[in-house]
């Protein structure tokens, strides 16, 4: 019962952080809300037993990508543009696409929650722990995620170099 309460609280924190990213005007506050969201997602991964994904979430996204975002915000001095609302002819289309995506994701989430079985305890902590088990998980079950993360970090580094040269 306590696990469900913890997952609920961390889920509410993730949703609140995501809303903060969208609705706060100051770019630094947006980045800090993104930090809250990413840490909450790492907590959700850990609560669901995906400790490798939680580890990657903290190390790569919080440790690297978020630092890159802070660097870009500070370098570009986005405080000037924070108060302006950019509208154009594409704004209603983008809003409609975002609403359709949110409805589709909600529908998929609702369907998966209705069909998901009650999780069992699975392996004990001693059977899951260890560098050997982490390496096996990383290079078998999570290989695609590992490679995509490497490409994402490479693109982010190239973007930071391009931004800093301008």
Secondary structure, DSSP 8 states (H G I E B T S, - for coil): -HHHHHHHHHHHHHHHHHHHHHH-SSHHHHHHHHHHHHHHHHHHHHHTT-HHHHHHIIIIIIIIIHHHHHHHHHHHTTTTTSS-----TTHHHHHHHHHHHHHHHHHHHHHHHHH-------S-HHHH-SHHHHHHIIIIITHHHHHHHHHHHHHHHHHHHHHHH-
